[in-house]
């Protein structure tokens, strides 16, 4: 019995290692690196244009109308995004819709917002300790404070990180300010950008137990709390704050319904963004804002694009099937050869984790071939059906991974 358990442990270990290593070796040797389709709306040509990469450095640039471009021609149709190249080529200023834009105007007016599916709060583990930066430090640049805060069921607590001790005066001051503004503990959501690599600090946004949204900022050790007019019945799922050169556009708000809004300042107004066909759990949403035609793109197998007026009213839309790495010949062979793959990636959130990716029905081909190979080797070794039965079960479940593990073990030879 002990010998059998030792054999089984060895086989399982070799199977797991094979499931990790073999698909990666195959991918390094044969797979094609296909990048996502990048879809844009050209404010110059007034049409959707896209860039695709189908592997082996094969880039294509084209429009929704079927016109193709070289790389320079493509970038000239997106002057806000490639304003540095436009300056280098001597093509500035550019006139668009009767307005002249020089380098500084293009640089300062361009703003990009992106909400990735793996960033959404309830799709990733959260470390509920946050830094509240001084929004008015009285000097150039931001710096991290010497304390952090956490939200409890009844108050906001500040902890001095130098001595790892609760700062009661600061805790009482900020808790009182929140309660006086109408905040109901405990908090449902804390949202902010925890970095000093930004031009200013907008503080944090807190969603209280009733669904109301509060804006909390810090000036020195003094709290500044604003109860925003954002409807509390909106059902906020996620808030992403993006502080950059344009403080009037502060971030994105995702509702439980899947609707997405642009948060504008200083009045905390919400601008509804186009979301028809958008699935926040599977798709990344990208909003490129310029003073002519802001554009939203999102999708997975099909990339959707919506162009808007400067007031964010939709004026044009386009959808295009993206190149799929799973449909290439190399991918189909891998799907038949390997029944599953053990993947270590951050696909489901900001942290690395192990996932089992099943290859479905095509994997039955590889399992059948593995069983045939195992039967042949067992016969050549003179193993009885009883001796070979444990190996048959393992190979039937794990395919080529189990085949390698079983054949590498001494079980059949020793029996």
VENFENSUL-V68372 format. One record per residue. N is the residue number from 0. RES is the residue in one letter. PHI is phi in whole degrees, -180 to 180 (NA if undefined). Layout:
n = (N N)
res = (RES RES)
phi = (PHI PHI)
This chain:
n = (0 1 2 3 4 5 6 7 8 9 10 11 12 13 14 15 16 17 18 19 20 21 22 23 24 25 26 27 28 29 30 31 32 33 34 35 36 37 38 39 40 41 42 43 44 45 46 47 48 49 50 51 52 53 54 55 56 57 58 59 60 61 62 63 64 65 66 67 68 69 70 71 72 73 74 75 76 77 78 79 80 81 82 83 84 85 86 87 88 89 90 91 92 93 94 95 96 97 98 99 100 101 102 103 104 105 106 107 108 109 110 111 112 113 114 115 116 117 118 119 120 121 122 123 124 125 126 127 128 129 130 131 132 133 134 135 136 137 138 139 140 141 142 143 144 145 146 147 148 149 150 151 152 153 154 155 156 157 158 159 160 161 162 163 164 165 166 167 168 169 170 171 172 173 174 175 176 177 178 179 180 181 182 183 184 185 186 187 188 189 190 191 192 193 194 195 196 197 198 199 200 201 202 203 204 205 206 207 208 209 210 211 212 213 214 215 216 217 218 219 220 221 222 223 224 225 226 227 228 229 230 231 232 233 234 235 236 237 238 239 240 241 242 243 244 245 246 247 248 249 250 251 252 253 254 255 256 257 258 259 260 261 262 263 264 265 266 267 268 269 270 271 272 273 274 275 276 277 278 279 280 281 282 283 284 285 286 287 288 289 290 291 292 293 294 295 296 297 298 299 300 301 302 303 304 305 306 307 308 309 310 311 312 313 314 315 316 317 318 319 320 321 322 323 324 325 326 327 328 329 330 331 332 333 334 335 336 337 338 339 340 341 342 343 344 345 346 347 348 349 350 351 352 353 354 355 356 357 358 359 360 361 362 363 364 365 366 367 368 369 370 371 372 373 374 375 376 377 378 379 380 381 382 383 384 385 386 387 388 389 390 391 392 393 394 395 396 397 398 399 400 401 402 403 404 405 406 407 408 409 410 411 412 413 414)
res = (X X X X X X X X X X X X X X X X X X X X X X X X X X X X X X X X X X X X X X X X X X X X X X X X X X X X X X X X X X X X X X X X X X X X X X X X X X X X X X X X X X X X X X X X X X X X X X X X X X X X X X X X X X X X X X X X X X X X X X X X X X X X X X X X X X X X X X X X X X X X X X X X X X X X X X X X X X X X X X X X X X X X X X X X X X X X X X X X X X X X X X X X X X X X X X X X X X X X X X X X X X X X X X X X X X X X X X X X X X X X X X X X X X X X X X X X X X X X X X X X X X X X X X X X X X X X X X X X X X X X X X X X X X X X X X X X X X X X X X X X X X X X X X X X X X X X X X X X X X X X X X X X X X X X X X X X X X X X X X X X X X X X X X X X X X X X X X X X X X X X X X X X X X X X X X X X X X X X X X X X X X X X X X X X X X X X X X X X X X X X X X X X X X X X X X X X X X X X X X X X X X X X X X X X X X X X X X X)
phi = (NA -63 -65 -66 -65 -63 -63 -63 -63 -64 -65 -64 -64 -65 -65 -63 -62 -64 -67 -85 -83 -60 -61 -73 -63 -63 -63 -63 -86 -127 -70 -101 -86 -107 -88 -64 -76 -103 -110 -137 -111 -81 -71 -87 -85 57 -151 -80 -129 -148 -124 -127 -126 -103 97 56 59 -96 -97 -130 -127 -155 -114 -65 -86 96 -80 -107 -138 -87 -63 -66 -63 -64 -69 -68 -82 -127 -65 -69 -77 -118 -66 -67 -67 -60 -66 -61 -85 73 -106 -105 -76 -113 -101 -134 53 81 -113 -97 -126 -97 -61 -65 -65 -69 -64 -76 -94 -81 -145 -122 -116 -143 -120 -91 -58 -76 -87 -61 -53 -81 -107 -146 -68 -116 -100 -78 -128 -133 -105 -111 -74 -76 -76 -132 -72 76 -155 -72 89 -102 -144 -73 -75 -90 -141 -129 -130 -139 -101 -106 -73 -132 -165 -102 -112 -104 -121 -73 -75 -71 -119 55 -135 -65 -95 -64 -59 -66 -60 -64 -63 -75 -64 -63 -64 -66 -64 -65 -83 102 -71 -109 -78 -84 -79 -85 -152 -123 -133 -172 -107 -87 -158 -102 -88 -155 -72 -157 -113 -97 77 -128 -110 -119 -103 -87 -64 -92 94 -76 -109 -120 -107 -113 -126 -129 -125 70 -111 -102 -81 -127 -116 -127 -85 -78 -83 -62 -58 -76 -88 -67 74 -79 -98 -157 -128 -118 -94 -132 -83 -145 -68 -109 -72 -77 -117 -105 169 -120 -125 -104 -93 -60 -73 96 -73 -125 -130 -95 -89 -109 -120 -94 -98 59 -85 -109 -108 -69 -104 -66 -136 -64 91 -88 -117 -63 -81 -126 -122 -92 -111 -129 -120 -105 -104 -137 -75 -110 -141 -57 -136 -110 -133 -163 150 -134 -71 -120 -94 -105 -133 -132 -95 -132 -78 -58 -94 67 -97 -61 -127 -158 -142 -158 -133 -142 -68 -85 -58 -114 -65 -78 -99 -72 -61 -62 -69 -66 -64 -63 -63 -81 -81 -112 -68 -158 -133 -92 -112 -108 -153 -111 -61 -96 170 -79 -116 -70 -153 -82 -135 -101 -107 -84 -97 76 -62 -57 -66 -62 -64 -65 -66 -63 -66 -66 -64 -64 -65 -67 -64 -65 -65 -62 -67 -64 -85 74 -79 -79 -61 -65 -67 -84 -58 -59 -66 -60 -63 -66 -68 -65 -92 -113 64 -64 -64 -68 -60 -62 -66 -67 -68 -80 -87 -87 -60 -65 -66 -72 -73)
